[in-house]
Amino acid sequence: MRRAGLTHGGFYAHFHDKSELVAEACAEAFAGAVVNLERIAALPTPAQRARLLIDSYLSQRHRDNRGSGCLIVAVGADMGRLAGRGRAGFAEGFVRHLDRLGSALRLSADPERNRDLVTHLMSSLVGALIFARAIEDPARSDALLASSRRMLRREFCADSGLWIPDTE
């Protein structure tokens, strides 16, 4: 607050209540992901787009930089216990984020299938990152990230199409 030239009271006076502050912070965090989505969208194939997302999301860097990482991982579980404008703001931002992600990835020409694939991929990424952050042993956490990347690449990055069964 001091570096921004504000007092705590001066800062909080910009918001009706804490719930409004949460909603604004969520909107800002989801908007910050647009740059990454533009990089993904620029790639020519669904497999390349999915691979970029998988590899960057399940990287050691993303795991270790909690303060600048994914909002969904950071506060998603807490949103179920929140009510009012804060929860609504997160939910609106989350739905908009999934829509943007679907537009960037373009995993299927069928909009419903694309939404299902993107939701499944994002759920898998979020779960794997939560698990990797929860494991204290760095070697086991790294192994979990590597295994999750490998499995999701098989599922989403195969040259012959999506949903390739694991043959190992």
N, C-alpha and C positions, 0 to 999 in steps of 0.2 A: 504494500500500500504506500509505503514511504517513497519508494522509487517512482511510483506513478503519480505522486503528489496528492494522494488522497488519505484521509483518515478512514478507519473502519466504518464509522458512522456515515461518512460521506459516500463511501462505496455502496453500502447497503441501502442508502436512501434512493438509489437508482432502481430498486426493485420493490415491488409491493410486499413480497414475503420471500422466504427461503425457497419455496417451491418455484417461484418465478425465476430466481437465480439459477436453480438447477436446470430448468427448461432452457434458459438462454445459454448456459454452459454446454449443454448437450447439443444444441443446434450449432454452436460454434465448432465443437469437436467433430461432428459429422461433416460439416462444411469443409473442414480442414483435410478430409480424406479425398476430396475431389481431385487434387493434383495427382495422387497415386492412381486413381481410377482413369485419368486421362492417359497416363503412361501405359496402363493395361490395355485400354481401348485402341491405342495406336498400333498394337501388334496385329499381324495379318491373319492368324488362325486361332480358333478357339483353344487348341492345345497350347499354343504359345502364351495366350492370355492367361489361361488357367495356371500354367507353370510359373509365370511371373508372380501371380498372387500367392500360390502355394509356397514357393521358395522364399519370398520376402516375408510373408506372414509367419511362417514357421522357422524363422532364422534365429540364431543365437542373439543377434542384435535386438530383434523385436522382443524376445523373451526377457532380455536383461534391461531394457529401457522401458520400464513400466510407466514412467511419467509421460512419455511421448508415444505410447502405444495405443492400441485399439480401445476405444471407449466401451465397446460391448463387453470386452473381457474385464475391464476395470470396474464397471458399475452395473453391468447387466443383471447380475443376481440380486443386487440391492433394489432394483427398480420394482420387483414384485412385491416389496414391502412398503413401497412409497405410494402415496395417493395424491390426487390433485394435479396441478399444473406441471409439477416436476415429472411425474410419471407419464403424463400425456405428452409432454415435450420430448421425452426420450422415445416414446413409442412412435410419434410422428417422424422424428429424425431417423429412427431405425428403419421404418418402412420406406422412407425416401432413400435411405442409404442402400437398402436391398434392391430397390428399383434402379438406382444409378449403377450399382454393381452388375445387375442383370444386363443393363444396356452396354456396359463396358465389356463384359465377358462374352456376351452373345454365344452361349453354349449350344443353343438350339434356335431354329427359326420359329418354332412354335412357342408363343409367349408363355403359355401355361407350363410347358415342359422346361423352358428356360428358367422360369421362376422356381420350379421344383428343384432343378439341378443347382441353381445358385444358393437356394436355402439349405440344401443338403451340404454343399461344399462349405458354406460359411459356418454352419453348425459344427462340422467336423474340424474346421480350423480353430474356431473358438474353444471347443472342448480340448483339443490337443494342446493349445497354448496354455490354457488354465492348468492342465495336468503338468506340463513342463515347468511352469512357474512354481507349482506346489512341491516338486521333488527337490530335496536339498542337495542330493548328490549330483554334482555337475555332469559326471559321465553318464549317469542314468537319464538325466534330463536331456542331454545331447542325443542319446540313443533314442529316446521317445520322439524327439523332433525329427530325427533322421528316418525313423520307421514311419511316422505319420506322413512325412513328405513323400516317401517311396510309395506308400499305399495310395495316397491321393493322386500322385502322378499316374499310377497305373490306371486308376479309375477315370481321371479327367484329361490325361494328356496323351493317350495312345493315338497313334497316327490313323488307325483304322476306325476311330469313332469313340464315343463315350460308352461307359459301362462295360468295359472289358473285364471279364471275370479274372480273379487272381488264379494263376496256374501253379504257383509254387507250393 
